Amino acid sequence: MTTSPEKSLINLSDNTTISSLTIAGELQTTHEFIIDLTNEHINKLKEFGEITFEMDLSLDVEPTEIASINYYQTIILMTQKFKTLRLSRNSHLRS
């Protein structure tokens, strides 16, 4: 079961999955960034359950890869996103 992009991150149960489109929207970042982050941390995310990838042909002119992950994987991905932003900001401050 996947959630639609309109649904919020709130009220997730253990067996609910959430799409990478929803995560990108909730975190106010690009979907491409979330997919890249998912692929970068795929082994860690898989420790907490299955990840499914689907191609959505209806969103753009080009097919869009959408990941569906569970609650725990979403928390890990969100944490990694904020770590990435913090590292990015720190490197700009040092320049």
PDB file with one MODEL, atoms N, CA, C and O in Angstrom:
MODEL        1
ATOM      1  N   MET A   1       0.840  -1.174   0.000  1.00  0.00           N
ATOM      2  CA  MET A   1       0.000   0.000   0.000  1.00  0.00           C
ATOM      3  C   MET A   1       0.884   1.237   0.000  1.00  0.00           C
ATOM      4  O   MET A   1       1.825   1.314   0.790  1.00  0.00           O
ATOM      5  N   THR A   2       0.608   2.197  -0.859  1.00  0.00           N
ATOM      6  CA  THR A   2       1.350   3.449  -0.874  1.00  0.00           C
ATOM      7  C   THR A   2       0.396   4.594  -0.626  1.00  0.00           C
ATOM      8  O   THR A   2      -0.800   4.496  -0.902  1.00  0.00           O
ATOM      9  N   THR A   3       0.933   5.675  -0.106  1.00  0.00           N
ATOM     10  CA  THR A   3       0.099   6.839   0.114  1.00  0.00           C
ATOM     11  C   THR A   3       0.167   7.733  -1.110  1.00  0.00           C
ATOM     12  O   THR A   3       1.127   7.688  -1.879  1.00  0.00           O
ATOM     13  N   SER A   4      -0.844   8.530  -1.275  1.00  0.00           N
ATOM     14  CA  SER A   4      -0.839   9.463  -2.397  1.00  0.00           C
ATOM     15  C   SER A   4       0.013  10.668  -2.030  1.00  0.00           C
ATOM     16  O   SER A   4       0.221  10.937  -0.847  1.00  0.00           O
ATOM     17  N   PRO A   5       0.512  11.401  -3.030  1.00  0.00           N
ATOM     18  CA  PRO A   5       1.347  12.563  -2.737  1.00  0.00           C
ATOM     19  C   PRO A   5       0.653  13.621  -1.883  1.00  0.00           C
ATOM     20  O   PRO A   5       1.331  14.426  -1.244  1.00  0.00           O
ATOM     21  N   GLU A   6      -0.671  13.640  -1.856  1.00  0.00           N
ATOM     22  CA  GLU A   6      -1.396  14.650  -1.088  1.00  0.00           C
ATOM     23  C   GLU A   6      -1.403  14.359   0.410  1.00  0.00           C
ATOM     24  O   GLU A   6      -1.657  15.270   1.199  1.00  0.00           O
ATOM     25  N   LYS A   7      -1.139  13.141   0.824  1.00  0.00           N
ATOM     26  CA  LYS A   7      -1.225  12.778   2.237  1.00  0.00           C
ATOM     27  C   LYS A   7      -0.047  13.328   3.013  1.00  0.00           C
ATOM     28  O   LYS A   7       1.026  13.559   2.456  1.00  0.00           O
ATOM     29  N   SER A   8      -0.249  13.531   4.280  1.00  0.00           N
ATOM     30  CA  SER A   8       0.772  14.088   5.162  1.00  0.00           C
ATOM     31  C   SER A   8       1.605  12.979   5.786  1.00  0.00           C
ATOM     32  O   SER A   8       1.266  11.801   5.673  1.00  0.00           O
ATOM     33  N   LEU A   9       2.700  13.360   6.447  1.00  0.00           N
ATOM     34  CA  LEU A   9       3.530  12.394   7.165  1.00  0.00           C
ATOM     35  C   LEU A   9       2.882  11.968   8.475  1.00  0.00           C
ATOM     36  O   LEU A   9       3.398  11.077   9.150  1.00  0.00           O
ATOM     37  N   ILE A  10       1.782  12.575   8.846  1.00  0.00           N
ATOM     38  CA  ILE A  10       1.122  12.304  10.117  1.00  0.00           C
ATOM     39  C   ILE A  10       0.279  11.033  10.029  1.00  0.00           C
ATOM     40  O   ILE A  10      -0.215  10.686   8.957  1.00  0.00           O
ATOM     41  N   ASN A  11       0.116  10.336  11.163  1.00  0.00           N
ATOM     42  CA  ASN A  11      -0.747   9.164  11.292  1.00  0.00           C
ATOM     43  C   ASN A  11      -0.269   7.953  10.499  1.00  0.00           C
ATOM     44  O   ASN A  11      -1.076   7.268   9.870  1.00  0.00           O
ATOM     45  N   LEU A  12       1.010   7.686  10.523  1.00  0.00           N
ATOM     46  CA  LEU A  12       1.538   6.498   9.862  1.00  0.00           C
ATOM     47  C   LEU A  12       1.537   5.332  10.832  1.00  0.00           C
ATOM     48  O   LEU A  12       1.913   5.493  11.993  1.00  0.00           O
ATOM     49  N   SER A  13       1.119   4.165  10.374  1.00  0.00           N
ATOM     50  CA  SER A  13       1.232   2.960  11.182  1.00  0.00           C
ATOM     51  C   SER A  13       2.465   2.193  10.724  1.00  0.00           C
ATOM     52  O   SER A  13       3.111   2.567   9.745  1.00  0.00           O
ATOM     53  N   ASP A  14       2.787   1.118  11.437  1.00  0.00           N
ATOM     54  CA  ASP A  14       3.992   0.349  11.123  1.00  0.00           C
ATOM     55  C   ASP A  14       3.988  -0.215   9.707  1.00  0.00           C
ATOM     56  O   ASP A  14       5.056  -0.377   9.116  1.00  0.00           O
ATOM     57  N   ASN A  15       2.823  -0.518   9.148  1.00  0.00           N
ATOM     58  CA  ASN A  15       2.789  -1.142   7.829  1.00  0.00           C
ATOM     59  C   ASN A  15       2.460  -0.166   6.706  1.00  0.00           C
ATOM     60  O   ASN A  15       2.326  -0.570   5.551  1.00  0.00           O
ATOM     61  N   THR A  16       2.332   1.097   7.032  1.00  0.00           N
ATOM     62  CA  THR A  16       2.046   2.110   6.018  1.00  0.00           C
ATOM     63  C   THR A  16       3.330   2.482   5.299  1.00  0.00           C
ATOM     64  O   THR A  16       4.391   2.579   5.915  1.00  0.00           O
ATOM     65  N   THR A  17       3.230   2.687   4.001  1.00  0.00           N
ATOM     66  CA  THR A  17       4.375   3.204   3.265  1.00  0.00           C
ATOM     67  C   THR A  17       4.039   4.603   2.782  1.00  0.00           C
ATOM     68  O   THR A  17       2.874   4.985   2.670  1.00  0.00           O
ATOM     69  N   ILE A  18       5.071   5.339   2.506  1.00  0.00           N
ATOM     70  CA  ILE A  18       4.905   6.714   2.058  1.00  0.00           C
ATOM     71  C   ILE A  18       5.771   6.923   0.832  1.00  0.00           C
ATOM     72  O   ILE A  18       6.869   6.374   0.744  1.00  0.00           O
ATOM     73  N   SER A  19       5.296   7.699  -0.096  1.00  0.00           N
ATOM     74  CA  SER A  19       6.034   7.874  -1.342  1.00  0.00           C
ATOM     75  C   SER A  19       7.106   8.954  -1.194  1.00  0.00           C
ATOM     76  O   SER A  19       6.999   9.865  -0.373  1.00  0.00           O
ATOM     77  N   SER A  20       8.120   8.817  -2.003  1.00  0.00           N
ATOM     78  CA  SER A  20       9.198   9.803  -2.020  1.00  0.00           C
ATOM     79  C   SER A  20       8.679  11.171  -2.445  1.00  0.00           C
ATOM     80  O   SER A  20       9.257  12.188  -2.061  1.00  0.00           O
ATOM     81  N   LEU A  21       7.613  11.222  -3.222  1.00  0.00           N
ATOM     82  CA  LEU A  21       7.004  12.503  -3.601  1.00  0.00           C
ATOM     83  C   LEU A  21       6.443  13.218  -2.377  1.00  0.00           C
ATOM     84  O   LEU A  21       6.607  14.428  -2.225  1.00  0.00           O
ATOM     85  N   THR A  22       5.784  12.465  -1.512  1.00  0.00           N
ATOM     86  CA  THR A  22       5.216  13.042  -0.295  1.00  0.00           C
ATOM     87  C   THR A  22       6.318  13.537   0.623  1.00  0.00           C
ATOM     88  O   THR A  22       6.225  14.629   1.183  1.00  0.00           O
ATOM     89  N   ILE A  23       7.360  12.737   0.776  1.00  0.00           N
ATOM     90  CA  ILE A  23       8.476  13.128   1.640  1.00  0.00           C
ATOM     91  C   ILE A  23       9.106  14.420   1.126  1.00  0.00           C
ATOM     92  O   ILE A  23       9.380  15.331   1.907  1.00  0.00           O
ATOM     93  N   ALA A  24       9.333  14.501  -0.173  1.00  0.00           N
ATOM     94  CA  ALA A  24       9.919  15.710  -0.765  1.00  0.00           C
ATOM     95  C   ALA A  24       9.034  16.927  -0.487  1.00  0.00           C
ATOM     96  O   ALA A  24       9.529  17.998  -0.137  1.00  0.00           O
ATOM     97  N   GLY A  25       7.741  16.752  -0.646  1.00  0.00           N
ATOM     98  CA  GLY A  25       6.821  17.859  -0.388  1.00  0.00           C
ATOM     99  C   GLY A  25       6.819  18.292   1.063  1.00  0.00           C
ATOM    100  O   GLY A  25       6.849  19.487   1.355  1.00  0.00           O
ATOM    101  N   GLU A  26       6.784  17.332   1.975  1.00  0.00           N
ATOM    102  CA  GLU A  26       6.755  17.641   3.401  1.00  0.00           C
ATOM    103  C   GLU A  26       8.055  18.284   3.874  1.00  0.00           C
ATOM    104  O   GLU A  26       8.042  19.133   4.766  1.00  0.00           O
ATOM    105  N   LEU A  27       9.172  17.883   3.281  1.00  0.00           N
ATOM    106  CA  LEU A  27      10.474  18.429   3.674  1.00  0.00           C
ATOM    107  C   LEU A  27      10.860  19.645   2.837  1.00  0.00           C
ATOM    108  O   LEU A  27      11.938  20.214   3.010  1.00  0.00           O
ATOM    109  N   GLN A  28       9.982  20.030   1.941  1.00  0.00           N
ATOM    110  CA  GLN A  28      10.191  21.190   1.069  1.00  0.00           C
ATOM    111  C   GLN A  28      11.537  21.116   0.346  1.00  0.00           C
ATOM    112  O   GLN A  28      12.344  22.045   0.381  1.00  0.00           O
ATOM    113  N   THR A  29      11.738  19.993  -0.301  1.00  0.00           N
ATOM    114  CA  THR A  29      12.938  19.773  -1.097  1.00  0.00           C
ATOM    115  C   THR A  29      12.533  19.134  -2.414  1.00  0.00           C
ATOM    116  O   THR A  29      11.354  18.849  -2.627  1.00  0.00           O
ATOM    117  N   THR A  30      13.482  18.908  -3.287  1.00  0.00           N
ATOM    118  CA  THR A  30      13.141  18.305  -4.575  1.00  0.00           C
ATOM    119  C   THR A  30      12.988  16.794  -4.447  1.00  0.00           C
ATOM    120  O   THR A  30      13.602  16.154  -3.593  1.00  0.00           O
ATOM    121  N   HIS A  31      12.169  16.258  -5.304  1.00  0.00           N
ATOM    122  CA  HIS A  31      11.991  14.812  -5.336  1.00  0.00           C
ATOM    123  C   HIS A  31      13.294  14.133  -5.747  1.00  0.00           C
ATOM    124  O   HIS A  31      13.637  13.074  -5.222  1.00  0.00           O
ATOM    125  N   GLU A  32      14.009  14.732  -6.672  1.00  0.00           N
ATOM    126  CA  GLU A  32      15.288  14.181  -7.118  1.00  0.00           C
ATOM    127  C   GLU A  32      16.263  14.029  -5.945  1.00  0.00           C
ATOM    128  O   GLU A  32      16.969  13.026  -5.847  1.00  0.00           O
ATOM    129  N   PHE A  33      16.298  15.031  -5.055  1.00  0.00           N
ATOM    130  CA  PHE A  33      17.166  14.961  -3.875  1.00  0.00           C
ATOM    131  C   PHE A  33      16.784  13.777  -2.986  1.00  0.00           C
ATOM    132  O   PHE A  33      17.660  13.070  -2.488  1.00  0.00           O
ATOM    133  N   ILE A  34      15.488  13.557  -2.785  1.00  0.00           N
ATOM    134  CA  ILE A  34      15.023  12.452  -1.935  1.00  0.00           C
ATOM    135  C   ILE A  34      15.370  11.111  -2.563  1.00  0.00           C
ATOM    136  O   ILE A  34      15.787  10.195  -1.855  1.00  0.00           O
ATOM    137  N   ILE A  35      15.207  10.974  -3.871  1.00  0.00           N
ATOM    138  CA  ILE A  35      15.575   9.725  -4.549  1.00  0.00           C
ATOM    139  C   ILE A  35      17.078   9.494  -4.438  1.00  0.00           C
ATOM    140  O   ILE A  35      17.512   8.375  -4.160  1.00  0.00           O
ATOM    141  N   ASP A  36      17.875  10.536  -4.651  1.00  0.00           N
ATOM    142  CA  ASP A  36      19.336  10.402  -4.512  1.00  0.00           C
ATOM    143  C   ASP A  36      19.711   9.998  -3.092  1.00  0.00           C
ATOM    144  O   ASP A  36      20.571   9.139  -2.898  1.00  0.00           O
ATOM    145  N   LEU A  37      19.074  10.611  -2.100  1.00  0.00           N
ATOM    146  CA  LEU A  37      19.345  10.294  -0.696  1.00  0.00           C
ATOM    147  C   LEU A  37      18.939   8.852  -0.380  1.00  0.00           C
ATOM    148  O   LEU A  37      19.638   8.151   0.352  1.00  0.00           O
ATOM    149  N   THR A  38      17.810   8.417  -0.934  1.00  0.00           N
ATOM    150  CA  THR A  38      17.351   7.040  -0.740  1.00  0.00           C
ATOM    151  C   THR A  38      18.368   6.066  -1.322  1.00  0.00           C
ATOM    152  O   THR A  38      18.739   5.088  -0.673  1.00  0.00           O
ATOM    153  N   ASN A  39      18.812   6.331  -2.532  1.00  0.00           N
ATOM    154  CA  ASN A  39      19.794   5.437  -3.158  1.00  0.00           C
ATOM    155  C   ASN A  39      21.128   5.446  -2.410  1.00  0.00           C
ATOM    156  O   ASN A  39      21.792   4.415  -2.302  1.00  0.00           O
ATOM    157  N   GLU A  40      21.511   6.607  -1.900  1.00  0.00           N
ATOM    158  CA  GLU A  40      22.776   6.721  -1.157  1.00  0.00           C
ATOM    159  C   GLU A  40      22.752   5.902   0.134  1.00  0.00           C
ATOM    160  O   GLU A  40      23.779   5.361   0.543  1.00  0.00           O
ATOM    161  N   HIS A  41      21.592   5.810   0.772  1.00  0.00           N
ATOM    162  CA  HIS A  41      21.471   5.128   2.066  1.00  0.00           C
ATOM    163  C   HIS A  41      20.635   3.848   1.972  1.00  0.00           C
ATOM    164  O   HIS A  41      20.071   3.391   2.966  1.00  0.00           O
ATOM    165  N   ILE A  42      20.564   3.280   0.777  1.00  0.00           N
ATOM    166  CA  ILE A  42      19.688   2.128   0.532  1.00  0.00           C
ATOM    167  C   ILE A  42      19.967   0.942   1.458  1.00  0.00           C
ATOM    168  O   ILE A  42      19.031   0.301   1.935  1.00  0.00           O
ATOM    169  N   ASN A  43      21.226   0.647   1.713  1.00  0.00           N
ATOM    170  CA  ASN A  43      21.541  -0.505   2.568  1.00  0.00           C
ATOM    171  C   ASN A  43      21.053  -0.292   3.991  1.00  0.00           C
ATOM    172  O   ASN A  43      20.505  -1.213   4.597  1.00  0.00           O
ATOM    173  N   LYS A  44      21.239   0.890   4.531  1.00  0.00           N
ATOM    174  CA  LYS A  44      20.760   1.211   5.879  1.00  0.00           C
ATOM    175  C   LYS A  44      19.237   1.170   5.921  1.00  0.00           C
ATOM    176  O   LYS A  44      18.658   0.635   6.867  1.00  0.00           O
ATOM    177  N   LEU A  45      18.592   1.723   4.915  1.00  0.00           N
ATOM    178  CA  LEU A  45      17.130   1.733   4.872  1.00  0.00           C
ATOM    179  C   LEU A  45      16.558   0.324   4.785  1.00  0.00           C
ATOM    180  O   LEU A  45      15.529   0.033   5.394  1.00  0.00           O
ATOM    181  N   LYS A  46      17.218  -0.550   4.032  1.00  0.00           N
ATOM    182  CA  LYS A  46      16.732  -1.921   3.870  1.00  0.00           C
ATOM    183  C   LYS A  46      16.791  -2.719   5.174  1.00  0.00           C
ATOM    184  O   LYS A  46      16.091  -3.720   5.321  1.00  0.00           O
ATOM    185  N   GLU A  47      17.618  -2.282   6.115  1.00  0.00           N
ATOM    186  CA  GLU A  47      17.662  -2.945   7.423  1.00  0.00           C
ATOM    187  C   GLU A  47      16.329  -2.809   8.152  1.00  0.00           C
ATOM    188  O   GLU A  47      16.039  -3.586   9.062  1.00  0.00           O
ATOM    189  N   PHE A  48      15.516  -1.830   7.761  1.00  0.00           N
ATOM    190  CA  PHE A  48      14.250  -1.566   8.429  1.00  0.00           C
ATOM    191  C   PHE A  48      13.038  -1.952   7.595  1.00  0.00           C
ATOM    192  O   PHE A  48      11.906  -1.609   7.935  1.00  0.00           O
ATOM    193  N   GLY A  49      13.281  -2.670   6.499  1.00  0.00           N
ATOM    194  CA  GLY A  49      12.164  -3.161   5.702  1.00  0.00           C
ATOM    195  C   GLY A  49      12.399  -3.010   4.210  1.00  0.00           C
ATOM    196  O   GLY A  49      13.409  -2.472   3.756  1.00  0.00           O
ATOM    197  N   GLU A  50      11.434  -3.502   3.482  1.00  0.00           N
ATOM    198  CA  GLU A  50      11.493  -3.487   2.017  1.00  0.00           C
ATOM    199  C   GLU A  50      11.285  -2.082   1.486  1.00  0.00           C
ATOM    200  O   GLU A  50      10.545  -1.285   2.063  1.00  0.00           O
ATOM    201  N   ILE A  51      11.943  -1.793   0.387  1.00  0.00           N
ATOM    202  CA  ILE A  51      11.750  -0.540  -0.334  1.00  0.00           C
ATOM    203  C   ILE A  51      11.295  -0.908  -1.738  1.00  0.00           C
ATOM    204  O   ILE A  51      11.902  -1.755  -2.394  1.00  0.00           O
ATOM    205  N   THR A  52      10.241  -0.278  -2.188  1.00  0.00           N
ATOM    206  CA  THR A  52       9.808  -0.541  -3.560  1.00  0.00           C
ATOM    207  C   THR A  52      10.011   0.721  -4.393  1.00  0.00           C
ATOM    208  O   THR A  52       9.814   1.843  -3.925  1.00  0.00           O
ATOM    209  N   PHE A  53      10.406   0.501  -5.627  1.00  0.00           N
ATOM    210  CA  PHE A  53      10.579   1.581  -6.596  1.00  0.00           C
ATOM    211  C   PHE A  53       9.628   1.330  -7.753  1.00  0.00           C
ATOM    212  O   PHE A  53       9.517   0.207  -8.246  1.00  0.00           O
ATOM    213  N   GLU A  54       8.950   2.371  -8.179  1.00  0.00           N
ATOM    214  CA  GLU A  54       8.049   2.285  -9.321  1.00  0.00           C
ATOM    215  C   GLU A  54       8.343   3.450 -10.256  1.00  0.00           C
ATOM    216  O   GLU A  54       8.822   4.502  -9.833  1.00  0.00           O
ATOM    217  N   MET A  55       8.053   3.244 -11.513  1.00  0.00           N
ATOM    218  CA  MET A  55       8.166   4.329 -12.488  1.00  0.00           C
ATOM    219  C   MET A  55       6.774   4.898 -12.722  1.00  0.00           C
ATOM    220  O   MET A  55       5.848   4.166 -13.071  1.00  0.00           O
ATOM    221  N   ASP A  56       6.631   6.196 -12.533  1.00  0.00           N
ATOM    222  CA  ASP A  56       5.365   6.870 -12.789  1.00  0.00           C
ATOM    223  C   ASP A  56       5.503   7.638 -14.094  1.00  0.00           C
ATOM    224  O   ASP A  56       6.319   8.553 -14.208  1.00  0.00           O
ATOM    225  N   LEU A  57       4.706   7.260 -15.063  1.00  0.00           N
ATOM    226  CA  LEU A  57       4.774   7.884 -16.379  1.00  0.00           C
ATOM    227  C   LEU A  57       3.845   9.088 -16.506  1.00  0.00           C
ATOM    228  O   LEU A  57       3.865   9.776 -17.527  1.00  0.00           O
ATOM    229  N   SER A  58       3.040   9.349 -15.492  1.00  0.00           N
ATOM    230  CA  SER A  58       2.024  10.387 -15.618  1.00  0.00           C
ATOM    231  C   SER A  58       2.460  11.757 -15.097  1.00  0.00           C
ATOM    232  O   SER A  58       1.761  12.740 -15.342  1.00  0.00           O
ATOM    233  N   LEU A  59       3.586  11.861 -14.390  1.00  0.00           N
ATOM    234  CA  LEU A  59       3.940  13.120 -13.737  1.00  0.00           C
ATOM    235  C   LEU A  59       4.666  14.111 -14.644  1.00  0.00           C
ATOM    236  O   LEU A  59       4.381  15.308 -14.596  1.00  0.00           O
ATOM    237  N   ASP A  60       5.566  13.651 -15.440  1.00  0.00           N
ATOM    238  CA  ASP A  60       6.388  14.533 -16.279  1.00  0.00           C
ATOM    239  C   ASP A  60       6.432  13.990 -17.693  1.00  0.00           C
ATOM    240  O   ASP A  60       5.812  12.979 -18.021  1.00  0.00           O
ATOM    241  N   VAL A  61       7.178  14.692 -18.508  1.00  0.00           N
ATOM    242  CA  VAL A  61       7.413  14.169 -19.852  1.00  0.00           C
ATOM    243  C   VAL A  61       8.287  12.923 -19.765  1.00  0.00           C
ATOM    244  O   VAL A  61       8.123  11.982 -20.542  1.00  0.00           O
ATOM    245  N   GLU A  62       9.202  12.927 -18.824  1.00  0.00           N
ATOM    246  CA  GLU A  62      10.068  11.766 -18.606  1.00  0.00           C
ATOM    247  C   GLU A  62       9.504  10.925 -17.462  1.00  0.00           C
ATOM    248  O   GLU A  62       8.868  11.469 -16.560  1.00  0.00           O
ATOM    249  N   PRO A  63       9.723   9.624 -17.481  1.00  0.00           N
ATOM    250  CA  PRO A  63       9.283   8.786 -16.361  1.00  0.00           C
ATOM    251  C   PRO A  63       9.939   9.234 -15.052  1.00  0.00           C
ATOM    252  O   PRO A  63      11.100   9.641 -15.038  1.00  0.00           O
ATOM    253  N   THR A  64       9.189   9.154 -13.966  1.00  0.00           N
ATOM    254  CA  THR A  64       9.681   9.547 -12.646  1.00  0.00           C
ATOM    255  C   THR A  64       9.758   8.322 -11.753  1.00  0.00           C
ATOM    256  O   THR A  64       8.771   7.603 -11.591  1.00  0.00           O
ATOM    257  N   GLU A  65      10.929   8.082 -11.174  1.00  0.00           N
ATOM    258  CA  GLU A  65      11.101   6.974 -10.231  1.00  0.00           C
ATOM    259  C   GLU A  65      10.566   7.408  -8.875  1.00  0.00           C
ATOM    260  O   GLU A  65      10.945   8.459  -8.358  1.00  0.00           O
ATOM    261  N   ILE A  66       9.686   6.598  -8.304  1.00  0.00           N
ATOM    262  CA  ILE A  66       9.098   6.889  -6.999  1.00  0.00           C
ATOM    263  C   ILE A  66       9.416   5.741  -6.060  1.00  0.00           C
ATOM    264  O   ILE A  66       9.185   4.576  -6.384  1.00  0.00           O
ATOM    265  N   ALA A  67       9.951   6.080  -4.886  1.00  0.00           N
ATOM    266  CA  ALA A  67      10.254   5.081  -3.859  1.00  0.00           C
ATOM    267  C   ALA A  67       9.127   5.081  -2.834  1.00  0.00           C
ATOM    268  O   ALA A  67       8.559   6.128  -2.521  1.00  0.00           O
ATOM    269  N   SER A  68       8.810   3.904  -2.316  1.00  0.00           N
ATOM    270  CA  SER A  68       7.850   3.776  -1.220  1.00  0.00           C
ATOM    271  C   SER A  68       8.589   3.153  -0.044  1.00  0.00           C
ATOM    272  O   SER A  68       9.146   2.060  -0.142  1.00  0.00           O
ATOM    273  N   ILE A  69       8.577   3.883   1.076  1.00  0.00           N
ATOM    274  CA  ILE A  69       9.298   3.410   2.265  1.00  0.00           C
ATOM    275  C   ILE A  69       8.377   3.463   3.472  1.00  0.00           C
ATOM    276  O   ILE A  69       7.342   4.128   3.445  1.00  0.00           O
ATOM    277  N   ASN A  70       8.761   2.757   4.536  1.00  0.00           N
ATOM    278  CA  ASN A  70       7.923   2.698   5.731  1.00  0.00           C
ATOM    279  C   ASN A  70       8.264   3.828   6.711  1.00  0.00           C
ATOM    280  O   ASN A  70       9.147   4.648   6.460  1.00  0.00           O
ATOM    281  N   TYR A  71       7.554   3.844   7.807  1.00  0.00           N
ATOM    282  CA  TYR A  71       7.703   4.884   8.831  1.00  0.00           C
ATOM    283  C   TYR A  71       9.144   5.012   9.319  1.00  0.00           C
ATOM    284  O   TYR A  71       9.690   6.115   9.363  1.00  0.00           O
ATOM    285  N   TYR A  72       9.758   3.896   9.682  1.00  0.00           N
ATOM    286  CA  TYR A  72      11.111   3.926  10.236  1.00  0.00           C
ATOM    287  C   TYR A  72      12.123   4.398   9.191  1.00  0.00           C
ATOM    288  O   TYR A  72      13.043   5.152   9.507  1.00  0.00           O
ATOM    289  N   GLN A  73      11.954   3.961   7.976  1.00  0.00           N
ATOM    290  CA  GLN A  73      12.831   4.396   6.893  1.00  0.00           C
ATOM    291  C   GLN A  73      12.657   5.894   6.626  1.00  0.00           C
ATOM    292  O   GLN A  73      13.619   6.587   6.294  1.00  0.00           O
ATOM    293  N   THR A  74      11.438   6.382   6.772  1.00  0.00           N
ATOM    294  CA  THR A  74      11.174   7.806   6.589  1.00  0.00           C
ATOM    295  C   THR A  74      11.932   8.625   7.627  1.00  0.00           C
ATOM    296  O   THR A  74      12.513   9.661   7.302  1.00  0.00           O
ATOM    297  N   ILE A  75      11.926   8.163   8.872  1.00  0.00           N
ATOM    298  CA  ILE A  75      12.655   8.858   9.942  1.00  0.00           C
ATOM    299  C   ILE A  75      14.146   8.891   9.623  1.00  0.00           C
ATOM    300  O   ILE A  75      14.789   9.931   9.768  1.00  0.00           O
ATOM    301  N   ILE A  76      14.696   7.766   9.192  1.00  0.00           N
ATOM    302  CA  ILE A  76      16.121   7.701   8.833  1.00  0.00           C
ATOM    303  C   ILE A  76      16.415   8.660   7.689  1.00  0.00           C
ATOM    304  O   ILE A  76      17.400   9.397   7.730  1.00  0.00           O
ATOM    305  N   LEU A  77      15.569   8.655   6.674  1.00  0.00           N
ATOM    306  CA  LEU A  77      15.779   9.526   5.518  1.00  0.00           C
ATOM    307  C   LEU A  77      15.711  11.002   5.920  1.00  0.00           C
ATOM    308  O   LEU A  77      16.516  11.812   5.460  1.00  0.00           O
ATOM    309  N   MET A  78      14.754  11.342   6.772  1.00  0.00           N
ATOM    310  CA  MET A  78      14.648  12.720   7.244  1.00  0.00           C
ATOM    311  C   MET A  78      15.902  13.129   8.019  1.00  0.00           C
ATOM    312  O   MET A  78      16.406  14.239   7.851  1.00  0.00           O
ATOM    313  N   THR A  79      16.395  12.237   8.856  1.00  0.00           N
ATOM    314  CA  THR A  79      17.609  12.512   9.623  1.00  0.00           C
ATOM    315  C   THR A  79      18.788  12.740   8.690  1.00  0.00           C
ATOM    316  O   THR A  79      19.569  13.670   8.892  1.00  0.00           O
ATOM    317  N   GLN A  80      18.923  11.903   7.675  1.00  0.00           N
ATOM    318  CA  GLN A  80      20.012  12.051   6.711  1.00  0.00           C
ATOM    319  C   GLN A  80      19.888  13.362   5.938  1.00  0.00           C
ATOM    320  O   GLN A  80      20.893  14.003   5.631  1.00  0.00           O
ATOM    321  N   LYS A  81      18.667  13.755   5.628  1.00  0.00           N
ATOM    322  CA  LYS A  81      18.449  15.017   4.914  1.00  0.00           C
ATOM    323  C   LYS A  81      18.961  16.180   5.748  1.00  0.00           C
ATOM    324  O   LYS A  81      19.650  17.060   5.231  1.00  0.00           O
ATOM    325  N   PHE A  82      18.631  16.192   7.036  1.00  0.00           N
ATOM    326  CA  PHE A  82      19.062  17.298   7.882  1.00  0.00           C
ATOM    327  C   PHE A  82      20.571  17.269   8.124  1.00  0.00           C
ATOM    328  O   PHE A  82      21.197  18.323   8.241  1.00  0.00           O
ATOM    329  N   LYS A  83      21.157  16.083   8.200  1.00  0.00           N
ATOM    330  CA  LYS A  83      22.615  15.985   8.317  1.00  0.00           C
ATOM    331  C   LYS A  83      23.283  16.549   7.065  1.00  0.00           C
ATOM    332  O   LYS A  83      24.282  17.263   7.156  1.00  0.00           O
ATOM    333  N   THR A  84      22.730  16.229   5.906  1.00  0.00           N
ATOM    334  CA  THR A  84      23.269  16.724   4.639  1.00  0.00           C
ATOM    335  C   THR A  84      23.196  18.249   4.584  1.00  0.00           C
ATOM    336  O   THR A  84      24.151  18.901   4.160  1.00  0.00           O
ATOM    337  N   LEU A  85      22.078  18.814   5.007  1.00  0.00           N
ATOM    338  CA  LEU A  85      21.929  20.275   5.010  1.00  0.00           C
ATOM    339  C   LEU A  85      22.908  20.925   5.975  1.00  0.00           C
ATOM    340  O   LEU A  85      23.499  21.957   5.660  1.00  0.00           O
ATOM    341  N   ARG A  86      23.082  20.328   7.151  1.00  0.00           N
ATOM    342  CA  ARG A  86      24.004  20.885   8.138  1.00  0.00           C
ATOM    343  C   ARG A  86      25.430  20.866   7.613  1.00  0.00           C
ATOM    344  O   ARG A  86      26.161  21.844   7.767  1.00  0.00           O
ATOM    345  N   LEU A  87      25.834  19.758   6.992  1.00  0.00           N
ATOM    346  CA  LEU A  87      27.178  19.675   6.425  1.00  0.00           C
ATOM    347  C   LEU A  87      27.365  20.686   5.305  1.00  0.00           C
ATOM    348  O   LEU A  87      28.427  21.295   5.174  1.00  0.00           O
ATOM    349  N   SER A  88      26.328  20.856   4.504  1.00  0.00           N
ATOM    350  CA  SER A  88      26.388  21.811   3.402  1.00  0.00           C
ATOM    351  C   SER A  88      26.548  23.238   3.932  1.00  0.00           C
ATOM    352  O   SER A  88      27.355  24.008   3.413  1.00  0.00           O
ATOM    353  N   ARG A  89      25.793  23.581   4.946  1.00  0.00           N
ATOM    354  CA  ARG A  89      25.895  24.920   5.536  1.00  0.00           C
ATOM    355  C   ARG A  89      27.272  25.144   6.159  1.00  0.00           C
ATOM    356  O   ARG A  89      27.851  26.221   6.012  1.00  0.00           O
ATOM    357  N   ASN A  90      27.800  24.133   6.855  1.00  0.00           N
ATOM    358  CA  ASN A  90      29.102  24.267   7.497  1.00  0.00           C
ATOM    359  C   ASN A  90      30.205  24.464   6.464  1.00  0.00           C
ATOM    360  O   ASN A  90      31.136  25.235   6.696  1.00  0.00           O
ATOM    361  N   SER A  91      30.114  23.788   5.343  1.00  0.00           N
ATOM    362  CA  SER A  91      31.144  23.937   4.307  1.00  0.00           C
ATOM    363  C   SER A  91      31.078  25.330   3.674  1.00  0.00           C
ATOM    364  O   SER A  91      32.109  25.877   3.281  1.00  0.00           O
ATOM    365  N   HIS A  92      29.880  25.905   3.571  1.00  0.00           N
ATOM    366  CA  HIS A  92      29.752  27.268   3.027  1.00  0.00           C
ATOM    367  C   HIS A  92      30.305  28.301   4.007  1.00  0.00           C
ATOM    368  O   HIS A  92      30.860  29.317   3.589  1.00  0.00           O
ATOM    369  N   LEU A  93      30.158  28.050   5.294  1.00  0.00           N
ATOM    370  CA  LEU A  93      30.659  28.984   6.304  1.00  0.00           C
ATOM    371  C   LEU A  93      32.190  29.010   6.315  1.00  0.00           C
ATOM    372  O   LEU A  93      32.798  30.038   6.616  1.00  0.00           O
ATOM    373  N   ARG A  94      32.791  27.896   5.993  1.00  0.00           N
ATOM    374  CA  ARG A  94      34.255  27.793   6.003  1.00  0.00           C
ATOM    375  C   ARG A  94      34.878  28.410   4.763  1.00  0.00           C
ATOM    376  O   ARG A  94      36.064  28.738   4.761  1.00  0.00           O
ATOM    377  N   SER A  95      34.092  28.571   3.713  1.00  0.00           N
ATOM    378  CA  SER A  95      34.629  29.107   2.447  1.00  0.00           C
ATOM    379  C   SER A  95      34.944  30.571   2.538  1.00  0.00           C
ATOM    380  O   SER A  95      35.401  31.167   1.562  1.00  0.00           O
TER     381      SER A  95
ENDMDL
END
